[in-house]
């Protein structure tokens, strides 16, 4: 039966009811004016009939449905879950067809402070937004997204020379030293390291596993442990639960902290070691990458082992480290002969 508009006696609200293309409809009209409610009913009926005859129009599904489908399609990192949640709360109940460049601009204004960099906008808004829309496009729910990539100026890539890394470790509090050695020697991100569990460490096989819920890509990754890391972990007094502990126990679950878990101890170690106060824990990953290339001269291997999405992203590490530090790198990692691999990570 065609859709009709009736007024409820109890509330006076106008209600659209009826059955079209086998779908039963009963909903409140958006307007309490009878003429407008009838126009709404006619438009809804025409839309339902068109879908029945020609299939669902692209862009009519909700963005929230697409986001949920994206999150359920594969394991996602904590950062991704956090970004997607904030985007959903900011956009509200909108259709896929309404999510465009203007929506991305609004997300930036609402979600980020005015001082936020282009890189932050790219990481926290554009990248997750595009990922959801591309997933939806693969399901034929919408067209491919057209959201501009912000221009991010190339900043300085900070890293440590082997003797500087040694000074940092020596200047750190005792509970931080094994963690810092681990970060430098494996290229692990902070979230991967501080939440590492002993169940995922094999000291005999010299391997650690980072599970998908802690990696940035949402994929499991293995890390090969060089001799110095094995020795540092073997000397820890416990063998269950979290591998790395603060004096108060497991580190707090700070999503998006980018090293905030060890902030106080980190800056104290920098000060005592006489190192650049602008260095962050994430720069230890840059250190690992620059060391890796200095020894192996293989950008493709660095891309795979460091879990970057393209060779272009790792080109900045080529020739970053001055020549002549290869032997010192191997000594830092505990390779006595200088013939063993520096450190490796490989996707499972």
C-alpha positions as CSV (number, residue, x, y, z in Angstrom):
1,X,0.0,0.0,0.0
2,X,1.3,3.5,-0.7
3,X,2.6,5.6,2.1
4,X,0.1,7.8,4.0
5,X,0.4,10.5,6.6
6,X,-1.7,10.4,9.7
7,X,-1.8,12.5,12.8
8,X,-1.6,10.8,16.2
9,X,-4.4,11.7,18.6
10,X,-2.1,11.5,21.6
11,X,0.7,13.8,20.6
12,X,-0.6,15.5,17.4
13,X,2.6,14.3,15.6
14,X,2.4,13.4,11.9
15,X,3.4,9.8,11.1
16,X,4.3,8.2,7.8
17,X,3.0,4.6,7.5
18,X,2.6,2.0,4.8
19,X,4.4,-0.7,2.8
20,X,6.4,-0.1,-0.3
21,X,8.4,-2.7,-2.2
22,X,7.8,-5.2,0.6
23,X,9.3,-2.9,3.2
24,X,7.0,-1.8,6.0
25,X,7.4,1.9,7.0
26,X,6.3,3.6,10.2
27,X,8.1,6.7,11.2
28,X,7.5,10.2,12.4
29,X,7.5,12.9,9.8
30,X,10.3,15.6,10.1
31,X,7.6,18.3,9.9
32,X,4.3,18.8,11.7
33,X,2.9,20.6,8.7
34,X,0.7,18.3,6.7
35,X,1.8,19.5,3.2
36,X,5.5,19.1,4.0
37,X,4.9,15.7,5.6
38,X,3.1,14.4,2.5
39,X,6.0,15.7,0.3
40,X,8.4,13.8,2.6
41,X,6.2,10.6,2.3
42,X,6.1,10.9,-1.5
43,X,9.9,11.4,-1.7
44,X,10.5,8.4,0.6
45,X,8.2,6.2,-1.5
46,X,9.9,7.2,-4.7
47,X,13.3,6.5,-3.1
48,X,12.2,3.0,-1.9
49,X,10.8,2.1,-5.4
50,X,13.9,3.3,-7.1
51,X,16.1,1.1,-4.8
52,X,13.8,-1.9,-5.5
53,X,14.1,-1.4,-9.3
54,X,17.6,-0.2,-9.7
55,X,19.5,-1.2,-6.5
56,X,20.7,1.0,-3.7
57,X,22.0,4.4,-4.5
58,X,25.6,5.0,-3.6
59,X,26.1,7.2,-0.6
60,X,22.8,6.7,1.1
61,X,24.1,4.4,3.9
62,X,25.2,5.9,7.1
63,X,28.9,6.7,7.7
64,X,28.6,5.0,11.1
65,X,27.7,1.7,9.4
66,X,30.7,2.0,7.1
67,X,33.0,2.8,10.0
68,X,31.7,-0.2,12.0
69,X,32.2,-2.4,8.9
70,X,35.8,-1.1,8.5
71,X,36.7,-1.8,12.1
72,X,35.3,-5.3,11.9
73,X,37.0,-6.1,8.6
74,X,40.4,-6.5,10.2
75,X,42.2,-5.9,13.5
76,X,42.9,-2.2,14.0
77,X,45.5,-0.5,16.2
78,X,44.5,1.5,19.3
79,X,45.3,4.7,17.6
80,X,43.0,3.9,14.7
81,X,40.2,3.0,17.1
82,X,40.7,6.2,18.9
83,X,40.7,8.4,15.8
84,X,37.7,6.6,14.3
85,X,35.8,7.0,17.5
86,X,36.5,10.8,17.6
87,X,35.5,11.2,14.0
88,X,32.2,9.4,14.6
89,X,31.3,11.5,17.6
90,X,32.1,14.7,15.7
91,X,30.3,13.9,12.4
92,X,27.2,12.5,14.1
93,X,24.5,10.7,12.1
94,X,25.4,11.5,8.4
95,X,25.2,9.6,5.2
96,X,28.3,8.5,3.3
97,X,27.4,10.9,0.5
98,X,27.7,13.8,2.9
99,X,31.3,13.0,3.9
100,X,33.4,15.1,1.6
101,X,36.2,17.7,1.8
102,X,33.9,20.1,3.7
103,X,33.3,17.4,6.3
104,X,37.0,16.8,6.6
105,X,37.5,20.6,7.1
106,X,34.9,20.6,9.8
107,X,36.5,17.6,11.5
108,X,39.8,19.5,11.6
109,X,38.1,22.6,13.2
110,X,36.3,20.6,15.8
111,X,38.7,17.8,16.6
112,X,42.1,19.6,16.5
113,X,43.5,22.7,18.2
114,X,44.2,25.7,16.0
115,X,48.0,25.0,16.5
116,X,47.7,21.4,15.2
117,X,50.2,20.7,12.3
118,X,49.3,19.4,8.9
119,X,50.9,16.1,9.8
120,X,48.5,15.8,12.8
121,X,45.6,16.6,10.5
122,X,46.7,13.9,8.1
123,X,47.3,11.3,10.7
124,X,44.2,11.8,12.9
125,X,41.6,13.0,10.3
126,X,42.4,12.4,6.7
127,X,44.0,9.0,6.9
128,X,41.3,7.2,8.9
129,X,38.5,9.1,7.0
130,X,39.9,7.9,3.7
131,X,40.4,4.4,4.9
132,X,36.7,4.1,5.9
133,X,35.5,5.7,2.7
134,X,37.7,3.4,0.6
135,X,36.4,0.4,2.5
136,X,32.8,1.6,1.8
137,X,33.6,2.1,-1.9
138,X,34.9,-1.4,-2.1
139,X,31.4,-2.5,-0.9
140,X,29.9,-0.3,-3.6
141,X,28.3,1.8,-0.9
142,X,29.8,5.1,-2.1
143,X,32.1,6.5,-4.7
144,X,35.9,6.7,-4.0
145,X,36.7,9.6,-1.7
146,X,38.1,12.9,-2.9
147,X,39.8,14.4,0.1
148,X,42.9,16.4,-0.4
149,X,46.2,15.4,1.2
150,X,47.6,18.2,3.3
151,X,51.0,19.4,2.4
152,X,53.4,18.4,5.2
153,X,56.7,20.2,5.2
154,X,59.7,17.9,5.6
155,X,61.0,18.4,9.1
156,X,64.3,17.4,10.6
157,X,64.7,13.7,11.4
158,X,66.4,13.3,14.8
159,X,68.4,10.3,15.6
160,X,71.3,9.2,17.9
161,X,74.8,8.2,17.1
162,X,75.9,4.9,18.8
163,X,77.9,6.8,21.5
164,X,74.9,9.1,22.2
165,X,72.6,6.1,22.5
166,X,75.1,4.6,25.0
167,X,75.1,7.7,27.1
168,X,71.3,7.9,27.1
169,X,71.1,4.3,28.4
170,X,73.7,4.9,31.1
171,X,72.0,8.1,32.2
172,X,68.5,6.5,32.4
173,X,66.9,5.1,35.6
174,X,67.7,1.4,36.0
175,X,64.1,0.3,35.2
176,X,64.2,2.3,31.9
177,X,67.5,0.9,30.6
178,X,66.2,-2.4,29.2
179,X,63.3,-0.6,27.6
180,X,65.6,2.0,25.9
181,X,67.9,-0.7,24.6
182,X,64.9,-2.6,23.3
183,X,63.6,0.5,21.4
184,X,66.9,1.3,19.8
185,X,67.7,-2.2,18.8
186,X,64.3,-3.3,17.4
187,X,62.7,-0.1,16.1
188,X,59.6,-0.9,18.1
189,X,57.0,1.8,18.7
190,X,56.4,2.8,22.3
191,X,52.9,1.1,22.4
192,X,54.4,-2.1,21.0
193,X,57.2,-2.2,23.6
194,X,55.5,-1.2,26.9
195,X,52.6,-3.6,26.4
196,X,54.8,-6.5,25.3
197,X,54.0,-9.6,27.3
198,X,56.4,-12.4,28.3
199,X,54.2,-14.9,26.5
200,X,55.3,-13.2,23.3
201,X,59.0,-13.2,23.9
202,X,61.3,-16.1,23.0
203,X,64.8,-15.5,24.3
204,X,66.1,-18.8,22.9
205,X,64.7,-18.1,19.5
206,X,65.6,-14.4,19.7
207,X,62.1,-13.3,18.8
208,X,59.3,-11.1,20.1
209,X,55.8,-10.8,18.7
210,X,53.8,-7.6,18.4
211,X,50.2,-8.5,18.0
212,X,47.8,-6.7,15.7
213,X,46.0,-4.8,18.4
214,X,49.2,-2.9,19.3
215,X,50.7,-2.2,15.9
216,X,50.1,0.9,13.9
217,X,49.1,-1.1,10.8
218,X,46.8,-3.5,12.6
219,X,48.9,-6.5,11.5
220,X,51.0,-8.9,13.6
221,X,54.8,-8.3,13.3
222,X,57.8,-10.3,14.6
223,X,61.0,-8.6,15.9
224,X,64.4,-10.3,15.9
225,X,66.2,-9.6,19.1
226,X,70.0,-8.9,18.9
227,X,72.3,-10.2,21.6
228,X,72.2,-7.1,23.8
229,X,68.5,-7.1,24.0
230,X,68.4,-10.8,24.9
231,X,70.9,-10.1,27.7
232,X,68.9,-7.1,29.0
233,X,65.6,-9.1,29.0
234,X,67.3,-12.2,30.6
235,X,68.4,-10.0,33.5
236,X,64.9,-8.8,34.3
237,X,63.7,-10.3,37.6
238,X,60.3,-11.4,36.4
239,X,59.0,-13.8,33.7
240,X,55.3,-13.2,33.6
241,X,52.9,-10.4,32.6
242,X,54.3,-7.3,31.0
243,X,58.0,-7.4,30.1
244,X,58.7,-3.7,30.9
245,X,57.5,-2.3,34.2
246,X,57.7,1.1,35.9
247,X,58.6,1.2,39.6
248,X,54.8,1.1,40.3
249,X,54.0,-1.8,38.0
250,X,52.6,-1.9,34.4
251,X,52.6,1.3,32.4
252,X,49.3,3.1,32.1
253,X,47.3,2.6,29.0
254,X,47.8,6.0,27.4
255,X,46.5,5.9,23.9
256,X,48.2,8.4,21.5
257,X,50.7,9.3,24.2
258,X,53.7,9.1,21.9
259,X,56.1,8.3,24.6
260,X,54.2,9.9,27.4
261,X,54.4,6.6,29.4
262,X,58.0,7.4,30.3
263,X,58.0,11.2,29.9
264,X,59.5,12.1,33.3
265,X,62.3,9.5,33.2
266,X,63.0,10.2,29.5
267,X,63.7,13.9,29.9
268,X,65.7,13.3,33.1
269,X,67.9,10.9,31.1
270,X,68.3,13.4,28.3
271,X,69.4,16.1,30.7
272,X,71.9,13.9,32.5
273,X,73.3,12.6,29.2
274,X,73.7,16.1,27.8
275,X,71.5,15.3,24.7
276,X,69.1,17.5,22.7
277,X,66.0,18.2,24.8
278,X,63.9,18.1,21.6
279,X,64.5,14.3,21.3
280,X,61.5,12.1,21.9
281,X,61.2,8.3,22.5
282,X,59.9,7.9,19.0
283,X,63.3,9.2,17.7
284,X,64.8,5.9,18.9
285,X,62.8,4.3,16.1
286,X,64.4,6.8,13.7
287,X,67.8,5.8,15.2
288,X,67.1,2.1,14.5
289,X,66.1,2.9,10.9
290,X,69.2,5.1,10.2
291,X,71.4,2.4,11.8
292,X,69.7,-0.3,9.7
293,X,70.4,1.5,6.5
294,X,73.9,2.4,7.4
295,X,74.7,-1.3,7.9
296,X,72.5,-3.0,5.2
297,X,72.0,-0.3,2.5
298,X,68.7,-1.9,1.7
299,X,65.6,0.4,1.6
300,X,63.2,-2.4,0.7
301,X,64.4,-4.5,3.7
302,X,64.1,-1.5,5.9
303,X,60.5,-0.9,4.7
304,X,59.4,-4.4,5.4
305,X,61.2,-4.9,8.7
306,X,60.1,-1.5,10.0
307,X,56.5,-1.8,8.8
308,X,56.4,1.3,6.7
309,X,53.8,1.3,3.8
310,X,56.2,2.4,1.1
311,X,59.9,2.8,0.2
312,X,59.3,6.5,-0.2
313,X,58.7,6.8,3.5
314,X,62.0,5.3,4.4
315,X,64.1,7.2,1.9
316,X,64.8,9.9,4.5
317,X,66.9,7.3,6.4
318,X,69.2,6.8,3.4
319,X,72.6,8.4,4.1
320,X,71.2,10.0,7.2
321,X,73.9,8.6,9.4
322,X,77.5,9.7,8.7
323,X,79.8,6.9,7.5
324,X,82.2,5.2,9.8
325,X,79.7,4.2,12.6
326,X,79.0,0.6,11.4
327,X,81.3,-1.1,13.9
328,X,80.0,1.0,16.8
329,X,76.5,0.1,15.9
330,X,77.3,-3.6,16.0
331,X,79.1,-3.2,19.3
332,X,76.1,-1.5,20.8
333,X,73.8,-4.4,19.7
334,X,76.2,-7.0,21.0
335,X,77.5,-8.4,17.7
336,X,81.1,-9.2,18.6
337,X,82.2,-10.4,15.1
338,X,80.5,-7.7,13.1
339,X,79.1,-10.3,10.7
340,X,75.7,-10.9,12.3
341,X,72.6,-8.9,11.2
342,X,72.1,-5.7,13.1
343,X,68.5,-6.3,13.9
344,X,65.5,-7.4,11.9
345,X,61.8,-7.3,11.9
346,X,59.7,-9.3,9.5
347,X,56.0,-9.4,9.0
348,X,54.5,-12.8,9.8
